[in-house]
Amino acid sequence: MSNTAQVTPYADTGSSNLGSSLAAGAAMGVGAGLVVAGGALVACAKFLSEETEQDIQAKEHYKQQLREERLAAARMSYVTLHLKDTSSLLEAAQTLGYRIVQDPVANPHAGPAPVFLQDRAGRRLALQPVHNTVAIAANCEVAHIHEVMRQHSVHAVQKHLGTKWTAVKSRQLADGMVEFEAREASVAQEGGAATIKAQVGSDGRIHVDVDNVKGNRCEKILGELSKAVGGKASVVKKKPAYWQFPGEPTKVKV
């Protein structure tokens, strides 16, 4: 008689998942032999599943790849401001829900330390004083920096007008701008008691309108407001009253 055959060294019919085998053995749970064998299999599974140095390195490499991909896809933003320090910005950011996530470590050789902030949505800000200016960097679109600047400007204008002006009124316009109106507390002012209107835009820029004052004292009023908000005036347009001396009758074209 002739035959062909296959001789196998394996006691089972093929490879199987050790975890599944353990679960099946536990479900059967009969016989002392099975209990002993199951304990041995558990020991084997524990040894085989322990994290090796190569596993740790592979995981760290994978994490680094993910981080680099995230950074490459992120929309980083960066702006520089006329502000001298970060205190008012920090207050504005905290009002919007940001919190300090890492205390800055002072380094006398590196200058002022940055302040790191984060909100619940994961948006991050870094506030860094740089040579009498302040830089804001963010891991998100610049619109979120503008939101902080708007909050800063609204608070700064309100504070300034509240200390030096009277009859201060504020309202939010249909386009989202916040408008402040006020008049000087004292009427005994050179050129008359001025009125002021300040409109804060969505990016923190402020449109200022100084009225009812003759001569160049409006420049002082504008300068004081600019200093209070940590900004500088630009695109200044002079009204006809600027060219009039205080006490001079108003010139009217006929």
MARKE-733890 format. One record per residue: x, y negated, z negated of N, C-alpha, C, CB in turn. Coordinates in steps of 0.02 Angstrom, whole numbers, padded with zeros to 5 digits, always signed. Glycine has a CB too. Layout:
N
XYZXYZXYZXYZ
...
//
This chain:
254
+00044+00059+00000+00000+00000+00000+00045-00060+00000-00049-00001-00061
+00028-00109+00041+00065-00172+00045+00023-00227+00014+00083-00189+00118
+00057-00279-00012+00019-00337-00038+00061-00399-00037-00005-00323-00111
+00027-00456-00047+00060-00520-00058+00033-00548-00122+00048-00571+00003
+00073-00588-00155+00050-00616-00220+00089-00680-00236+00059-00564-00277
+00061-00715-00283+00094-00775-00309+00105-00765-00383+00052-00840-00296
+00165-00775-00405+00181-00767-00476+00188-00837-00506+00247-00725-00485
+00150-00852-00557+00150-00918-00588+00176-00916-00659+00080-00949-00587
+00214-00965-00678+00237-00969-00748+00186-01003-00793+00302-01006-00751
+00132-01029-00764+00083-01067-00803+00030-01022-00832+00051-01120-00760
+00014-01034-00896-00037-00994-00929-00107-01016-00911-00027-00996-01004
-00115-01081-00888-00181-01103-00867-00181-01109-00791-00200-01171-00900
-00236-01131-00764-00243-01132-00690-00215-01195-00659-00316-01126-00672
-00195-01243-00699-00169-01306-00672-00156-01356-00727-00217-01336-00620
-00131-01414-00707-00118-01466-00757-00183-01496-00783-00073-01522-00728
-00181-01520-00844-00241-01551-00873-00219-01610-00916-00282-01500-00915
-00268-01651-00933-00255-01709-00976-00253-01687-01048-00310-01764-00966
-00197-01704-01083-00189-01681-01152-00242-01710-01197-00121-01699-01178
-00261-01773-01185-00313-01803-01226-00379-01768-01218-00321-01876-01208
-00396-01749-01156-00458-01712-01144-00456-01644-01177-00472-01705-01070
-00398-01611-01175-00392-01545-01206-00402-01549-01281-00323-01514-01191
-00375-01601-01312-00384-01611-01383-00457-01622-01401-00343-01670-01408
-00491-01662-01360-00561-01675-01373-00603-01612-01366-00587-01730-01326
-00587-01571-01315-00624-01509-01305-00612-01460-01363-00605-01476-01239
-00550-01456-01386-00534-01412-01442-00569-01433-01505-00460-01410-01454
-00573-01498-01516-00607-01523-01576-00681-01508-01573-00596-01599-01584
-00709-01511-01512-00780-01497-01504-00795-01423-01519-00804-01515-01434
-00749-01378-01499-00759-01307-01511-00750-01292-01586-00710-01264-01469
-00694-01315-01614-00681-01311-01686-00691-01243-01716-00724-01358-01721
-00669-01189-01684-00678-01122-01713-00611-01087-01720-00726-01079-01670
-00600-01053-01775-00540-01012-01784-00481-01050-01811-00521-00980-01719
-00445-01017-01857-00387-01050-01887-00333-01062-01835-00359-01008-01943
-00329-01017-01786-00279-01025-01734-00289-01088-01694-00280-00966-01687
-00352-01102-01679-00367-01164-01643-00348-01225-01684-00440-01167-01624
-00360-01223-01749-00344-01280-01792-00269-01293-01792-00369-01267-01864
-00230-01238-01799-00157-01245-01799-00133-01271-01731-00124-01177-01814
-00160-01241-01677-00141-01263-01610-00160-01335-01598-00173-01219-01557
-00219-01354-01624-00241-01423-01616-00195-01471-01652-00312-01431-01642
-00172-01453-01712-00126-01496-01749-00061-01505-01712-00113-01468-01817
-00037-01450-01681+00025-01455-01643+00016-01500-01582+00047-01385-01621
-00043-01492-01549-00056-01534-01491-00060-01608-01510-00121-01513-01458
-00089-01622-01568-00092-01692-01592-00022-01720-01601-00132-01696-01658
+00022-01679-01631+00091-01701-01641+00125-01714-01574+00130-01649-01680
+00112-01669-01526+00141-01679-01459+00115-01743-01427+00124-01619-01415
+00048-01753-01433+00018-01813-01403+00046-01876-01434-00058-01811-01411
+00056-01876-01500+00083-01934-01534+00154-01950-01510+00084-01922-01610
+00194-01897-01503+00263-01907-01479+00264-01934-01408+00302-01842-01483
+00223-01904-01365+00223-01924-01295+00195-01994-01284+00183-01874-01254
+00150-02016-01329+00118-02081-01319+00155-02139-01353+00047-02078-01344
+00208-02124-01390+00245-02177-01423+00276-02223-01370+00300-02148-01469
+00275-02289-01386+00301-02339-01339+00377-02336-01338+00277-02410-01359
+00405-02327-01279+00477-02324-01271+00505-02394-01257+00496-02276-01214
+00570-02401-01261+00602-02465-01245+00588-02486-01174+00678-02460-01257
+00585-02436-01129+00569-02451-01060+00498-02477-01052+00579-02389-01017
+00452-02449-01093+00383-02473-01091+00379-02546-01113+00338-02430-01137
+00415-02563-01167+00415-02631-01193+00443-02680-01141+00457-02635-01258
+00498-02661-01109+00527-02704-01059+00480-02714-00999+00593-02675-01035
+00447-02658-00980+00399-02663-00924+00341-02710-00940+00373-02593-00905
+00316-02706-01002+00261-02749-01023+00282-02823-01024+00235-02729-01093
+00342-02836-01051+00367-02905-01053+00377-02932-00983+00432-02908-01093
+00402-02889-00938+00411-02911-00868+00344-02927-00837+00447-02856-00828
+00294-02886-00851+00227-02898-00824+00197-02963-00852+00180-02838-00840
+00206-02975-00917+00181-03036-00948+00214-03097-00916+00193-03036-01024
+00279-03093-00905+00315-03149-00874+00291-03162-00804+00390-03135-00874
+00277-03109-00767+00250-03117-00699+00183-03153-00701+00244-03050-00665
+00139-03131-00747+00073-03162-00753+00079-03236-00772+00031-03126-00806
+00125-03251-00818+00135-03320-00839+00159-03363-00781+00185-03324-00898
+00206-03338-00742+00232-03375-00685+00178-03387-00633+00291-03339-00654
+00136-03337-00622+00081-03344-00575+00031-03395-00599+00047-03276-00563
+00017-03395-00666-00029-03442-00695-00003-03514-00689-00042-03425-00769
+00062-03522-00703+00093-03588-00698+00093-03613-00626+00164-03587-00726
+00105-03567-00579+00107-03587-00509+00038-03609-00485+00132-03530-00466
-00015-03577-00513-00083-03593-00491-00113-03652-00530-00128-03533-00500
-00083-03669-00587-00111-03722-00630-00103-03790-00597-00077-03722-00699
-00148-03836-00614-00144-03904-00589-00115-03948-00644-00215-03930-00567
-00051-03956-00643-00017-03997-00692-00026-04071-00674+00059-03979-00697
-00035-04113-00725-00043-04184-00715+00005-04222-00759-00116-04206-00729
+00024-04283-00737+00073-04322-00774+00062-04395-00759+00145-04300-00757
+00056-04437-00811+00051-04509-00803+00094-04544-00855-00023-04533-00808
+00116-04605-00839+00154-04647-00886+00114-04709-00902+00224-04666-00856
+00114-04729-00966+00073-04784-00990+00116-04840-01018+00025-04759-01043
+00086-04900-01024+00120-04957-01053+00122-04954-01130+00087-05022-01031
+00088-04906-01159+00085-04901-01232+00154-04891-01262+00038-04844-01253
+00162-04915-01324+00227-04910-01358+00232-04847-01401+00238-04971-01401
+00175-04821-01424+00177-04760-01466+00115-04718-01451+00181-04778-01541
+00112-04660-01482+00060-04611-01466+00000-04613-01514+00089-04542-01467
+00002-04657-01565-00049-04654-01618-00120-04664-01592-00034-04706-01671
-00130-04714-01550-00198-04727-01525-00222-04672-01477-00201-04795-01489
-00176-04644-01438-00194-04589-01394-00212-04527-01433-00137-04574-01345
-00174-04515-01486-00188-04456-01528-00257-04462-01558-00134-04450-01583
-00275-04521-01582-00341-04532-01610-00396-04521-01558-00347-04603-01640
-00385-04547-01497-00434-04538-01444-00442-04465-01425-00414-04579-01382
-00387-04429-01420-00389-04358-01402-00425-04317-01455-00319-04331-01390
-00412-04332-01518-00444-04295-01572-00519-04309-01574-00412-04314-01639
-00539-04370-01556-00610-04385-01551-00644-04342-01499-00620-04459-01534
-00608-04324-01446-00635-04283-01392-00628-04208-01405-00601-04300-01327
-00603-04189-01464-00600-04118-01482-00532-04086-01476-00647-04081-01439
-00481-04124-01459-00413-04096-01457-00386-04092-01529-00366-04138-01412
-00341-04044-01540-00309-04038-01605-00235-04024-01594-00342-03982-01647
-00195-04043-01644-00124-04031-01640-00111-03956-01649-00085-04072-01694
-00076-03926-01601-00064-03854-01605+00008-03838-01623-00080-03822-01538
+00051-03887-01621+00121-03876-01642+00148-03940-01669+00164-03850-01582
+00169-03939-01732+00198-03998-01763+00264-04015-01729+00207-03988-01838
+00273-04077-01709+00336-04096-01677+00394-04092-01727+00332-04166-01648
+00451-04070-01702+00511-04066-01743+00556-04125-01726+00549-03998-01733
+00566-04169-01774+00605-04229-01761+00678-04212-01748+00600-04278-01821
+00705-04243-01696+00775-04235-01679+00804-04304-01668+00785-04189-01615
+00844-04330-01714+00869-04398-01709+00911-04410-01647+00909-04415-01770
+00938-04357-01618+00980-04364-01559+00939-04362-01494+01033-04310-01558
+00879-04337-01498+00837-04330-01438+00781-04381-01436+00808-04260-01435
+00776-04426-01485+00723-04476-01486+00659-04448-01515+00710-04501-01416
+00603-04486-01509+00539-04464-01538+00517-04397-01510+00486-04515-01526
+00490-04355-01553+00467-04289-01531+00399-04293-01498+00465-04240-01591
+00384-04249-01450+00318-04249-01419+00265-04221-01466+00320-04208-01355
+00203-04238-01452+00146-04211-01489+00108-04165-01442+00100-04269-01518
+00095-04103-01463+00061-04054-01421-00011-04044-01446+00099-03986-01421
-00058-04048-01399-00129-04044-01416-00164-03993-01372-00163-04113-01408
-00219-03966-01397-00259-03918-01359-00332-03923-01381-00233-03845-01367
-00378-03915-01332-00449-03913-01350-00475-03842-01346-00491-03960-01304
-00539-03832-01360-00567-03765-01363-00569-03730-01295-00637-03767-01391
-00568-03770-01241-00570-03741-01174-00500-03721-01151-00600-03790-01125
-00449-03733-01192-00381-03714-01173-00343-03769-01137-00383-03655-01131
-00374-03828-01129-00338-03883-01097-00285-03909-01146-00387-03939-01076
-00226-03922-01120-00171-03944-01162-00144-04011-01140-00115-03892-01161
-00124-04051-01189-00093-04116-01177-00027-04119-01214-00140-04174-01198
+00021-04153-01185+00084-04167-01219+00095-04242-01216+00144-04129-01186
+00100-04274-01274+00111-04346-01279+00184-04358-01297+00063-04379-01331
+00219-04396-01254+00291-04405-01264+00311-04479-01256+00330-04361-01214
+00335-04511-01311+00362-04579-01304+00427-04577-01263+00374-04611-01373
+00432-04623-01213+00491-04625-01171+00509-04698-01157+00480-04586-01105
+00562-04724-01189+00587-04791-01174+00532-04844-01175+00623-04792-01106
+00500-04854-01231+00447-04904-01240+00386-04893-01196+00475-04973-01225
+00378-04832-01174+00316-04812-01140+00294-04745-01169+00326-04807-01061
+00236-04722-01148+00212-04657-01170+00192-04617-01108+00152-04663-01220
+00215-04555-01104+00197-04511-01049+00147-04459-01074+00260-04477-01018
+00098-04444-01032+00050-04390-01047+00057-04337-00992-00024-04417-01052
+00069-04276-01013+00070-04220-00967+00014-04173-00987+00139-04183-00968
-00017-04140-00938-00074-04096-00951-00071-04035-00907-00141-04133-00940
-00100-03980-00931-00103-03919-00891-00169-03915-00852-00096-03857-00937
-00198-03972-00838-00262-03975-00804-00263-04035-00757-00321-03979-00855
-00319-04047-00726-00324-04102-00678-00318-04169-00714-00390-04098-00640
-00298-04221-00676-00286-04286-00705-00350-04318-00733-00255-04332-00653
-00408-04293-00711-00471-04320-00736-00477-04312-00812-00530-04285-00701
-00446-04259-00839-00450-04249-00912-00404-04298-00949-00430-04176-00929
-00350-04319-00918-00308-04372-00946-00348-04437-00944-00241-04380-00907
-00382-04450-00889-00423-04510-00883-00477-04512-00937-00456-04514-00813
-00505-04455-00953-00556-04452-01005-00528-04476-01073-00584-04380-01012
-00467-04455-01088-00435-04477-01150-00420-04552-01147-00369-04437-01163
-00397-04576-01089-00382-04647-01081-00446-04689-01087-00348-04660-01014
-00501-04664-01061-00564-04701-01067-00583-04708-01140-00620-04665-01028
-00577-04653-01178-00594-04655-01249-00548-04704-01285-00588-04585-01280
-00484-04703-01268-00436-04748-01299-00454-04821-01285-00365-04733-01273
-00470-04837-01221-00485-04906-01203-00549-04931-01235-00490-04913-01127
-00600-04888-01237-00664-04907-01269-00652-04925-01342-00715-04850-01262
-00615-04883-01377-00603-04894-01448-00561-04957-01458-00567-04834-01479
-00509-04968-01416-00465-05025-01423-00501-05091-01409-00405-05019-01377
-00543-05093-01357-00581-05153-01342-00630-05169-01398-00619-05145-01275
-00665-05118-01421-00714-05127-01475-00680-05154-01538-00750-05061-01490
-00623-05127-01554-00586-05149-01614-00562-05221-01607-00527-05103-01627
-00536-05238-01549-00510-05306-01537-00566-05359-01540-00475-05310-01470
-00620-05345-01505-00676-05393-01504-00708-05398-01573-00728-05374-01452
-00708-05345-01610-00739-05346-01676-00701-05387-01727-00745-05276-01702
-00636-05399-01715-00596-05437-01763-00590-05511-01744-00527-05407-01768
-00596-05529-01680-00583-05598-01660-00642-05632-01625-00524-05601-01615
-00695-05594-01611-00751-05621-01574-00816-05610-01612-00755-05589-01504
-00869-05640-01587-00934-05633-01620-00987-05614-01568-00954-05698-01658
-01046-05595-01594-01102-05575-01551-01080-05521-01502-01130-05636-01512
-01043-05472-01527-01017-05418-01484-01074-05370-01466-00958-05380-01519
-01082-05357-01402-01132-05310-01379-01098-05259-01333-01190-05347-01342
-01123-05198-01334-01096-05147-01289-01154-05106-01261-01046-05102-01327
-01143-05079-01201-01192-05037-01169-01158-04995-01116-01250-05079-01138
-01189-04939-01099-01163-04896-01045-01201-04910-00982-01167-04822-01065
-01165-04925-00928-01196-04941-00865-01215-04877-00826-01149-04985-00822
-01254-04886-00775-01278-04829-00736-01221-04790-00703-01327-04852-00682
-01166-04824-00687-01110-04791-00654-01062-04759-00705-01072-04840-00611
-01080-04760-00769-01040-04729-00821-00992-04776-00856-01002-04674-00791
-00983-04836-00830-00939-04884-00863-00968-04907-00929-00925-04944-00817
-00924-04923-00977-00946-04951-01041-00931-05026-01040-00911-04915-01101
-00983-05067-01049-00976-05139-01045-00981-05172-01114-01029-05169-00997
-00934-05217-01128-00935-05256-01190-00943-05330-01172-00870-05244-01231
-00984-05365-01211-00992-05437-01204-00984-05469-01272-01060-05456-01172
-00951-05528-01274-00941-05563-01338-00925-05636-01324-00884-05530-01379
-00927-05676-01376-00906-05747-01370-00861-05764-01429-00969-05794-01369
-00823-05816-01421-00776-05835-01473-00814-05857-01535-00730-05891-01449
-00786-05840-01593-00820-05855-01656-00822-05929-01669-00786-05819-01713
-00770-05965-01651-00766-06037-01664-00780-06076-01601-00697-06056-01693
-00822-06127-01606-00838-06170-01549-00787-06225-01541-00908-06200-01555
-00747-06238-01593-00697-06291-01590-00633-06265-01557-00681-06317-01662
-00639-06246-01495-00583-06219-01457-00567-06266-01400-00598-06147-01431
-00504-06271-01384-00483-06312-01328-00513-06283-01263-00407-06316-01323
-00549-06325-01229-00580-06303-01166-00648-06271-01176-00535-06255-01132
-00671-06267-01240-00736-06238-01253-00731-06166-01278-00778-06240-01190
-00786-06143-01308-00788-06074-01334-00799-06026-01276-00845-06067-01388
-00753-05982-01267-00756-05936-01210-00803-05879-01223-00686-05910-01194
-00827-05850-01169-00863-05786-01172-00821-05736-01133-00936-05792-01142
-00829-05673-01150-00789-05621-01118-00833-05561-01103-00730-05601-01163
-00819-05530-01046-00852-05468-01027-00797-05418-01008-00904-05480-00968
-00797-05361-01039-00747-05309-01024-00783-05244-01006-00699-05299-01085
-00768-05218-00948-00798-05156-00924-00745-05102-00920-00833-05166-00856
-00754-05048-00958-00706-04993-00959-00729-04939-00910-00700-04964-01032
-00686-04923-00862-00701-04873-00812-00687-04802-00836-00663-04887-00750
-00702-04753-00793-00695-04683-00812-00622-04663-00821-00726-04639-00759
-00575-04702-00793-00504-04685-00800-00469-04728-00853-00470-04693-00734
-00508-04769-00889-00479-04810-00942-00458-04880-00920-00420-04776-00970
-00460-04894-00855-00445-04962-00832-00501-05009-00854-00435-04964-00755
-00483-05072-00865-00531-05120-00892-00536-05180-00845-00512-05142-00963
-00597-05196-00825-00609-05257-00786-00631-05311-00835-00662-05245-00729
-00593-05366-00837-00606-05418-00887-00628-05482-00851-00542-05432-00929
-00680-05513-00878-00706-05576-00851-00710-05626-00909-00776-05567-00817
-00666-05676-00907-00666-05730-00958-00700-05790-00928-00593-05748-00982
-00749-05819-00963-00789-05874-00935-00801-05928-00988-00857-05846-00909
-00828-05985-00964-00848-06041-01007-00789-06074-01043-00898-06018-01059
-00731-06073-01013-00673-06107-01042-00634-06142-00987-00627-06056-01081
-00614-06205-00999-00577-06244-00950-00503-06239-00964-00600-06318-00950
-00464-06245-00910-00392-06242-00918-00365-06171-00920-00371-06279-00981
-00301-06166-00940-00268-06101-00936-00271-06061-01001-00196-06112-00917
-00313-06080-01048-00318-06042-01110-00346-05971-01098-00362-06078-01161
-00378-05963-01041-00403-05896-01023-00346-05846-01017-00443-05899-00957
-00286-05871-00998-00228-05826-00994-00209-05798-01062-00168-05863-00963
-00214-05840-01113-00199-05817-01181-00250-05765-01203-00198-05877-01230
-00314-05778-01187-00367-05731-01206-00356-05663-01172-00437-05759-01186
-00339-05666-01108-00326-05604-01070-00265-05568-01097-00317-05619-00995
-00213-05607-01114-00152-05577-01141-00163-05542-01207-00099-05631-01149
-00204-05573-01251-00218-05542-01315-00256-05476-01307-00258-05590-01359
-00304-05475-01261-00341-05413-01249-00296-05359-01220-00401-05426-01203
-00254-05379-01172-00208-05331-01141-00162-05300-01193-00167-05365-01086
-00136-05341-01238-00092-05316-01290-00129-05269-01337-00061-05374-01330
-00192-05286-01352-00231-05245-01399-00244-05175-01371-00298-05279-01414
-00251-05169-01305-00266-05103-01275-00202-05069-01250-00315-05111-01217
-00145-05103-01257-00082-05072-01235-00075-05071-01160-00077-05003-01262
-00100-05123-01126-00096-05125-01053-00067-05191-01029-00165-05115-01023
-00065-05199-00964-00041-05261-00932-00091-05283-00880+00028-05251-00901
-00102-05349-00877-00151-05376-00829-00123-05374-00759-00169-05448-00848
-00166-05359-00712-00147-05358-00641-00206-05383-00600-00125-05287-00619
-00193-05404-00539-00244-05429-00492-00285-05484-00527-00291-05371-00468
-00251-05536-00552-00285-05591-00587-00310-05642-00536-00237-05625-00638
-00374-05659-00539-00404-05709-00496-00428-05767-00539-00463-05679-00454
-00405-05827-00523-00422-05886-00563-00487-05917-00538-00365-05938-00560
-00529-05937-00585-00592-05971-00569-00579-06046-00562-00646-05957-00623
-00625-06083-00531-00616-06155-00524-00603-06191-00591-00677-06186-00491
-00634-06166-00646-00626-06199-00710-00553-06195-00735-00672-06166-00762
-00514-06150-00708-00444-06144-00728-00405-06208-00712-00410-06083-00694
-00426-06241-00658-00390-06300-00635-00416-06364-00667-00395-06306-00560
-00463-06358-00713-00490-06416-00748-00456-06425-00815-00566-06410-00756
-00443-06488-00834-00415-06501-00900-00471-06500-00951-00378-06570-00901
-00456-06477-01011-00508-06479-01065-00534-06549-01075-00479-06452-01131
-00600-06555-01078-00632-06620-01087-00650-06655-01022-00586-06665-01127
-00622-06630-00967-00637-06659-00901-00706-06635-00879-00583-06640-00848
-00748-06679-00852-00814-06657-00830-00808-06605-00774-00855-06717-00806
-00857-06562-00773-00858-06509-00722-00867-06539-00653-00913-06459-00737
-00825-06516-00606-00828-06540-00538-00877-06498-00498-00758-06540-00504
-00925-06532-00468-00975-06496-00430-00974-06521-00358-01046-06504-00462
-00970-06476-00311-00972-06495-00241-01043-06512-00221-00946-06439-00198
-01051-06568-00183-01119-06588-00160-01118-06593-00084-01141-06655-00192
//
